[in-house]
C-alpha cells in the first residue's frame, strides 16, 4: 500500500490558527495547530468558513428558492393543498428514497394536506417511474405526482403524466442524461443545467427536504418551522450519511445537527429502530454507526422485501407495532447478510479460477438468479478487496439486471454512456450505477468495458493508497488533541476521519490476534533508540513524575542523561481491524520499530478507557 501525504499549506494554516485562537476556542495551542492544518487541508482556510464548518446551525441552510424549479414546484404543491387534491409521492426503494417520502409526506400533512405514496418493488418493478403506476394514479383521481430520489431521466413517465392529465414534479439528485431533463411541470435538481444552487451534492432526501422547507416557510409560523426542521434533520441525516454524499456544505449541517438530534428521538418508529440496532442509549451517534447499523436495516426492506415498511415504521404511532416492524427489518438485514456472503463466495471462486476475469481492468461478473437486492453492496465489496471498477449482474431468464461500483479514477456512468445500445435502461453517477440489459449482451458489455477501462486506467490506479493528513509523533497525542478532532465530526465522504503517520514507534508486546482477522498492538513513541518500559495511556495516567515513575533531570545534568518527557514513556493501545494477515507477514516481535498510519479515538470506560489508536496500516521502519 502506498502512503500519500496530503500537502500542508503552513502559511495559511498559521494565519487560520491565529484567527481560531482569537475566536476563544477552548483548545490547547498544540491541538489548535493540528486543527488548523486539517482545516486548511480540507480547503477551509478562511476564519468565517472555519466557524461555519466547526459550528453549523440552521442559519447555514440555503434558501430553497435558489434551486431551479423550486418556485414552480411550491406554487403547484400549495395549490394542491388549497384545493384538497390527491397527491402521490413516487419514491425509490433504498434508504434515500424511502426517507425522502417520509420527509415530504409528513411536511404536506403538517401543512394541511394529504399525500399517498408509491415505492416500487425492486424485483417486480425495478428502478424508476413506470407508466402503469402513473396511469393507475390518474384513474384514481390523482392530479399531482411528486417524484423523490428518482425521475431525472423519466422521459416516458413525464409524457404519460402529460397524456393522462397529471402534473409531474420531479425532485432528484442523480445526474441528468445528455438529453436534458424530462418535460415535467417542474424539475428540482441542483445538478440540472443552469441551476446555481450552492450545494450540488445533496442526496434525494436532501432535495425533498428543501421542498419541505420551502413549503413550511410559506404555510407555518417561524417557531413551528424551526422545530420541525430540527425534527426532519434526524431523518435527512440518516439518508445523507447512508447515500455517501460529501459531508460538506448543507450536508454537513444535516449530518451534524441530525446526529445530535438522534440522541433524543421522539418518533416512535425511530426509537424502535435505534433499539433494535442497540443504539438507543441516549449518547451521541457517529456517522459510522448510522452507516453500518441503521442504514443497512432500512435498506434491507427494499433489498429483500417491500420498502414501504420503512415509511410505515416512521408513520407508526403504536410502540409495540413499531417494534414489530423494526424487528422485521432486523431479520431482513440478517437475510441480506447471508445472501451477500453466498454471492461473494461465488465471485471470489470465479476470480480465483478465471485469470481473464481477475486481470480485467473493469470486472464484470454475472450469475444466475443472484438476488438483485444485494448485488450493489456486493459490487462494493469486490471494489474494496480488489481495487477495480466492478459490475455485478444477475441473470433471470433472458433479462439481466446489474449494479456497479467504481474507484476514484474511473467515472462509471460515463463508461455506460459509451455503449448505450447494450442496455434496456441505466443510470447513476461517477461511482455507482444500476442498469438492465438482455442476457445476450452481457459478454459484449464485458468486452467493451474492459477495453474502455484499459484506455483510461493504468495498473497504478489499482494499487491501494492510504492518504494521511500529516506526521504526528505519538508523543504529541493528547486528550486535548482528541477534543479538537471531535469538532471535525461527523466524518464521511470528503471529510474523512483524520489519519496521521508516526515513524519508528516501539512495539511494546507481541501482537494479539482478535477473531482471526484483527490484531491489537501496544505501541509507544520512539525514544532515542531505547526500549524503555512504557505505561498505558488511560485516565489514571497523569503527567506527574510520581504517577509515571519518571525522574526529572537533576540540576546540572546533561540532556543526554535526562529522562525523556513523560509523554515519550506512555504506551497506546492500537486496534488494527483486518490487519492480522499484514502483521503476520511482518512476523512482529516486541521491540520492533514500526511506521504506523492511525486515527485517534477515545474509550470512555472509567477504568480501562483512554486514548486509543485505530491502525490504518503498519510497516517496518526503514
N, C-alpha and C positions, 0 to 999 in steps of 0.2 A: 504494500500500500504506500502510495506517495503522500508525503506530508507537504501541504502547501500553506505557507504563512500569508495571511491576509496583510496587505501593505498597511503600515501605520502612517498617518499624517500627523506627526508630532506637533508641528507649529499650530495647526488648527485645534488639535486636542488640548494643548496647553491654554489656548485662548478660551475654549469652552470650559475647561476645568476651572479657570479663574471666575468665569461667569456663574458656574454652578456653585462655587464656593460663596460668592456674593448672594446667591439666592437662599442661603441659610439651610441648605440640605444638611441633615444631621448625619454626615458621613465622614469618616476619618480621612485625612489628606491622602494617605496611600491608596485607600479604596476609591476615593474620588478620582484619582489619576487613572486608575484602571477603567473606571466607568466612563470617563471622557474618551479614552482610547476606543472603547467598544462602541460608543455612540457615533463617533466620527467614522469608524469603520462601517457603520450601517448607513452612512450618508446623512446623519443627523448632526450637523455641525454649527447650527445657529441656536443661540440660547432660547429663543421663543419656540422653535420646533422641538428642542430637547424638553422644554417644560411640558408641551402638549403630549409628547411621547411618554414621559415618565408619569404624568398625572392626567390621563384622558378623562373627559367628562362629557355629559350630554351636550354641552355647548360646542363641542367639536364636531357634532353631526352637521352635514351639509344640508342646505335647503333642498327638499325633494324636487322642487320645480326647476332646479338646474339640470335635471335629467331630461333629455329629449323625449317628447311624447307624454310626459307626466301630466301636463295640464289637460290635454285631451282625455287622458285616461281618468283623471279625477272628475272632470266635468261629467263624463258619461256615467261613472260609477255613482256620483252624487245624484244624478237624475234618476238612476235606477232605484236608489233608496227612497227618493221623494215619491216615485210612482209605485212603490212596492212591487217592483218587477222581480221575476225569478232570476237569480244569478247562479251560474255554475262556475266553480273554480276547477280548472283542469290541471292536475299536477303530475308529478313523476313519482316513481316508487322507491327512491332512495331517501336517505335522511334529509337531504337538501329539499327535495320536492315535497315530502310529507310535512316537514316543519313549516315550509312556506305556506302550505294550505292552512295549517293551524293558525299562523300569524294573521293571514289575510281574512280568513273566515271569522276569527274572533274579533278583529277590528271592525268588520262590517256589522257584526251583531251588536257590538258596543256602540256603534253609531246609528243604531235604529233599524238596520236592515236584516236580511236573512240570506244565507247562501248555502247551496248544496255543493258537493264536491265529487270529483271522479278521479280515482287513482288507477291507472292501467295495471292489469295483471302482467307481470314480467313475461311469463311464458305464453299465455293466451293472446295478449295484445302486443307485447313488446314496447319498445321506447317510442315516444312521440304521440302526436294527436291523430286520432283516427276518425275518418269521415262518419262511420256509423254511430259513434258516440255523439257527435255534433248533430246529426240528423235526428237521433232519438231525443236529444235535449230540445231541439226545435219543436218536435211534435208534442213535447210535454209542456210547451209554453215558455221555455227559456228564451229570453231576448238579449242576454248578455253573458258571454263566456270570457273568463279571465284565465289565461294560462300562467302557471308559475313554474320556473325552472325547466321550461320546455317551450317549443313553438317558434324559435327564431328561424328555423328552416321549414316550417309547416306551410308551404305554399298551397298545397292541395287542401289542407284543412281550412285555410283562410278563404279559399274560393268556395268551399262547401258552406262555410258560415254565411258568406255573402248571398249565396244562392238560396239558402233556407231562411233568410231574413234575420239572422243572428249577428249582433255586433260582437266582434272579437277584439279583445285587448291582450296583446302578447307581452308578458313580462318574463325576461330570461336573462341569463348572463353568458351563455355559450356564444362562441364566435359566429357571426353571420357567414354565410357562404359567399361565393363570388357573384351570385345572382342578386345580392342585396337582401332585403328583408321582405316578409310576406305583406300582401296588401290587406292589412288589418285596419280596424278603426284607429288603433294606436299601438305603437311598438315602444316598449320601455326596456331599454337595454343599454347600459353605459358603453358597450363595445360596438354599438352601431355607428356607422359613418356619420360624422357631423355632430356627434354628441360630445360636449366638452365637460362632462361631469368629472369632478376631480378624482374620484376613486373608481378606477376601471376594473378592479378585481373583486367586486362583490360576488358572493355566491347567489344562488337563486333565491334563497330565503332572505338574503340581504336586500335584493331588489324588491321582493314582496314587502319587506319591512318598510322600505322607502314609500311605497304606495300606501301602506297602512298609516305611516307617519303623516303623509300629506292629507289623507282623509280625516284623520283625527284633528289635525290643525284647522280644518275647515268646520268641524262639527262638534268639537268638545272644548271646554274651557281649559285654560293653561294648566291648572292644578291637576285635572284628570289626565291631560296629555302626558305630563311628566311622570305621573305614577304608572301609567300604562306603558309608556316607552321603557321604563325600567323593568316592568314585568315581561315585556316581549324580548328584552335584551337577553334573558336567560336562554330562550329558545333559539334566537338567531345566533347566539354564541356557540351553541352545540352544532348548528348547521355550518357555521363558518369554519370551525375547527375540523369538523368531520370532512368537509369538502376540500380541505388542504389548499385553501386560497391564501395569498400572502397576508400575514397578520400585521399589516401596516395601515395607516390612514384610518378610515372609518372602521375597517375590520378590526383594528386594534381596540377601538372604542367598544365595539360589540363584545369582543372576547374578554377584555379586562373587566368591564362592568358586569358582563353576564356571568363570568366565573365568580365574581364577588357575590352576585345575587343568588347563585346556586347554593350558597351556604344556608340560605333561609327560604327554601322553596315553599310556595303557597299552593300551587296547583296540585290536586290530589294525585293525578297521574304521574306528574314529575316526581313527587315524593316516592311513589311506589317504584318508579324506575330506579331512583337512586338507592332505594333499599335493596332491590334485587341485585344491583351492581355493587352492593356493600360499600356505598359511598355516603350514606345518609347519616353522617355523624356530626354535622354542623361545622366542619372545618373547611377551609378554602380548598377548592379543587384546582388541579393543574390541567393544562391543555392536554397533557399526555393521558390523564385519567379519562377525560372526555373522549379522546380519540380511540382509546383501546378498551374502555369499559362501558361507556354509554353509547357511543355511536354504533358499535357492532350490534348491540341488541336492537336498536332502532332499525338498522339496515337489514337485520335478519328477517323482518316481516316481509319486505319486498323481495328479498333474495330467495326465501324458502316458501313463502305462503302469500298472504294477502296484506298489502301495505296499509290498507285503511285501518288496521289495528293501531297504528301509530296515532292517527288522527283521533280515533276513538279513545285511546288512552288519555290524551290531553284534554278531551272533552268530558271525560267521566267525572262524575261528582261523588259517586259511592266508593268509599275506601276499599271495601272488600272486592268489589268488581274491578277496581283499578289494579289491585294486587294480582288478581287472576290474569288480567291482560299482560301485566308486566312479567308474570311468571311464564306465560306462553311465549313472550318474546325471548326470555332467557333460555327456554327449551329449544326454540328455533335457532338461537345462536349456537347452542351446543351441536345441533344437527349440521349447521353450516360449517362448523369447525371440522367435524368428522368428514363431511363431503370434500372439503378443501384438502384435507390430508390425503384422501384417496386419490384425487386428481393429481395432486402434487407428486405423490409416489410414482404414478404412471408417467408423468412428464419427466421426472428425474431418470427413470429407467430408459425412456426413449433417448434422452440426451446422452446417456452413457453408451447406449448401443449403436447410435447413429452419428458417426463423426460429422457428416454433412450438416446435420441439424445443429450439432453442438458448435460447429465453427461458423455458422451463418452470422452475418452482420445484423440481420433482423430475424429473430427467432419466430417462426410461425408453426405452432403445434396444434393439431386437431385431434379430436377423439369422438367416438360415437356416444351420444347420449349424456355427455358431461352436463351437469346441472348449470344452466345459464346464469343462475343467481350467484355463483361463486367464481366464474371464470375471470372476472375482473380482478378480484383480490388475489387469485392465483397468478395472474399475469404480473401483479406487483411483486409477489414472492420470487418469481423467476428473475425479474429485473434486479431485485436485491441480491440474489445469490450469484448471478452470472454477469450482471452489468451490461446487458444488451437489450435494446428495444424488443418487446415481446408481444405477440398476438396469440391469444388462446381462443380456439374455435371449437364449438360444439356442433357436431353434425346430427341432424334429425331428419331422416328421410332424404329428400332432395335439397333441403334447405339447410344452411349453416348460419349460426349466429356467433359473433365474436366480440371480444373485448381486448383492448390493447393498452399497454403502459410503456413509457419510454424513459430515456436517460436525458440529461440536460442538453447534450449536443445534438439531439435528433428531434425535430418537430414532427410528431406522429400524424397530426391531421394533414399537414402538407404532403406527407407520404401517401396517405389515402387519396388525397385530391389529385395525385399524379396518375391514378388509374381508376377514375370514377365508373368506367364502363363495367368493372367487375362486380359492383355492388348493387344490391336492391335498394339499400339505404345506408347512410353512415353519418357520423357527426362526432363532435368532441372538441378537443383543443390540443395544445402542443404536447402535453404529457399523458393524455388519456383519451381513448376513442371507443366508440361502440359501433357495430355495423352488422349487416346481414347480407348474404350473398348465396347464389346457388352452389351446392357442393361441387359441381363440375368446375368451378372457378377457384377452388382453394389452392390447387397446385400452381395455377397461373399467378395467384396472389403471392405465394411463397417465393416463386422465382423472381417476380417483378420487384418485390420489396427488398430481397437480398441484393439485387443489382443496384437498386436505388440507394440503399444504405451504403454499399461499398463505394459508390461515387462520392459520398459525403462524409464518411467516417474513416478514421484510422484506428489501428489497434490501441493507440494511446487513449482513445476515447472510452475504451472498455476497462482500462486499468482503474481499480478502486482508488479514490482520492480522499484524503482527510484534510479538511481546511481547519486551521486553528487561528485564533484571533491574535495571540501574542505569546511570547515566552513569559512564564510566571513560575519562578522557583518556588518550591514548597515552603520555604521559609517566609514567603510573602502571603501565604494563605492564612486568612484570619476570619473570625466570625464577622468582623466589620465588613470585610470584602463580600462575604455571602449576603449580608443585609443589603449592600449596594446592588448586587446582581439581581436580587429579588425585584428591584424596581424595573428591570427589563422584562419581566414576565408579563403576559404569557408568551412562551416560546412556540415557534411553529415555522411555517413556510416564510422565508426571507427575514425571519427574526429568530434564527436558531439559537439554541442554548449556547452560551459562550464556551469555547473549547480552548484550553491552554496547553502549552508544552513545558515540561520540566526535564532538564537534562541530568544525566548521571545520578539519579536518585538511588538511594540504598535500599535493596531488598532485605528486610529485616528477618524474614522467616520463609520457609518453603511455601510455595503456593498451595492453597487449599481448594480442592475441587468442590463445586456446588452443582448437584443434579446433572452430572456428566457433561454439561455444555459450558458451564460458567466457572469462574475462578475468583477467589478472593486473595488479595495480596495485602501485605503490610509494608509500607514504604516510608522512608524518611529522607529529609534533604541531604544533598551531598555536602560533606563537611571535611574539607582538606584531606581527602583521601582516606579518612579513618572509617572504621566500622563501629563507632561508639554506640553503646546502648541508647535506645530512644523510648520515650514514654508516649503512650497512646494519647491522641488529642481527644479529650472528652470534657464534659462540664467540670470535672474535678481538676483538670489540668489548668494551671494558672501561671502567668509569667513571673512567678516569685521563685527566687533561687532555692528557698526551703522546700517548696512544693515539687520543683522539678529535680532537685538533687544536684543542681549546678552550683559551682562556686564562682563568685565574682572575681575578677582579676585583682590581685594584690597590688598595693602601691609599688610602682617601680617595675612591675612585671612586664616583660616584653610581649607584644602582640602574639608572637609565635607560641608562647606558652599560656596564653589566655584561654580560658574555657570559651567555647563558642556560645553564641546567643542561645537563649533558651529555645527560641523558635527552631533552631537547627537541630535540636535534640527531641523533637516531637515527631512521633510516627502517626501516619494516617492510614485508616482502613480504606481500601480501594477495591471496588467491585468491578469485575470485567465480565459483563454479560456477553455470552457467546465467544469468549476469548480463551477458553480452556485449551482448545486444539492449538491455537497460536502459541500459548505459553508452554504447552507440552513440547512443541517443536524446538523451543529455545532451551529446554532442559535446565530450567532455572534453579539456582541454589541460593540459600541465604548468603548475603554478602555481595551478590552480583550487582553490577551497576546497570541501570536501565534508563532509557529515554521513554517517557510516558506522555501520551496525549490524554487529557482528562477534563471533565467538567466538575463543578463543585456543588455539593448538596449538604443538607443538614438532617441528621437523625434526631428527632425530638425526644427519644427515650430518656427518662430522667437519670438513669444510671449508666446505660451503655451508649447513649447518644453522643452527638458532637458532629464536627465537620466530617464529611465523607467524600471520597473521590469516586466518580464513575469513569472508569477507563474506557477510552475510545480505541486506543492501540498501545502496544508495548513492543519495544525493540531493544536489543542490546546497545549500550552506549558504544560509540566508536572510539 
